[in-house]
Structure formats: C-alpha cells, structure tokens
Amino acid sequence: MKIKKITGIVLTVLAVGMVAMSGVMKLMGSPESVKGLEAVGVAQYAMMLGLAEVVFAALFAFPKTLKIGFLLLASYFAGALAVEVSYGLSLNSLVPLILIWITAAVRNPSIFLPENKPEIK
C-alpha cells in the first residue's frame, strides 16, 4: 500500500509538473511553444490554452477533483494528438496523455473499473 501511494505521488508530481510547465510556457509566450502553435494556426489562442493547461493540471492534482481533472486533461491532450496527427507533426502530446492515464489508474482505479455495488432486487 505504501509503495502504491508513493508511486501515485511521484507520478502526480511528474504529470502535473509537465502539464503546468507547458501551460506556463504558453502563458509567457515562449518561442518554442508559440512556434508549435503557429504550425497549426492557433498561436492567437496561446494564452487561453496555457491557462486551460494550468487549471486542468491543478484540478488533476487534488484528490477531490481528480476525476474531472483527468477527463479535462485526457480530452485536451487527445484533441492535441488529433491535431498533430492531422498535420503530420511529431506526436508530442502522446507522452503527457499516457502519463496522465497511468497516474489516474494508480491514484484512483475506480475511474476505469466499476465499483462493486450490491445488486438491488
């Protein structure tokens, strides 16, 4: 049990840190992040996308909002992955997407597996 908790904390720090840093880079107008957004024609939305990443990462970090944070982050990065595939770009959003799914599964397996509820007769 202790190993699972430590693993969950480490994965959460990595996932939230990666997403939050990406969001902060977009908010600051980092040339690397703006260049990637310009390639797909959404550079004018860099501030909004950066803010979304930071908020979604914060929601994912806390246990009470883990599920909504997971849904928002998974949707965000799945959309980013779809754009990258359609434009023939490198699949940069695949790593955070996989990390978010693994982290969510370790922290709260009930997201993916049904809970055992008694049958109502």
Secondary structure, 3 states (H helix, E strand, C coil): CHHHHHHHHHHHHHHHHHHHHHHHHHHHCCHHHHHHHHHCCCHHHHHHHHHHHHHHHHHHHCHHHHHHHHHHHHHHHHHHHHHHHHHCCCCCCHHHHHHHHHHHHHHCHHHCCCCCCCCCC
